[in-house]
Amino acid sequence: EQDECECDPGYYAWVHPTTEAKSCLPCPANTERPEDDAKSIDDCLPCAQNMFSLPGSPACTICPRNSTVDGRAGEGCLCARGWWKNSTTAECQPCEDRRATTAVAGSVSPDACICREGAYFQNGTGRCEDCPDG
């Protein structure tokens, strides 16, 4: 039987300020607590760079290649600019055309790929072409 003062990994002990009732609360997103001895939220440790966790997770997970941690708490990883997330494989795929990118990180469709600055979409070829000089 688990001691009432210990919380599972990924959780920390919280004491109500007036009733002194004890509860186990999940560590916030993008923190980890692998042990079951967290006495306060301060025992939930921040994830290392390019790693994330969901609330209550005992361990952080590394973001896949070509992605970065989403700045919003608990949103996981976003594909970098110029890449989009394949919903089937959850992997980041590059925009096919070397002159293409995405406007922002976190794109989830190849339709988000647009021509980079200095290039334009050529209807005839269906590709990005370099703008002529001048």
ABEGO torsion letter per residue (X at the ends): XBBAABBBBGBBBBBBAAAGBBBBBBBBBGBBBABAABABAAABBBBBBGBBBBBGBABBBBBBBGBBBBABBGAEBBBBBGBBBBAAAGBBBBBABAABBBABBGBABAAABBBBBGBBBBAAAGBBBBBBBX
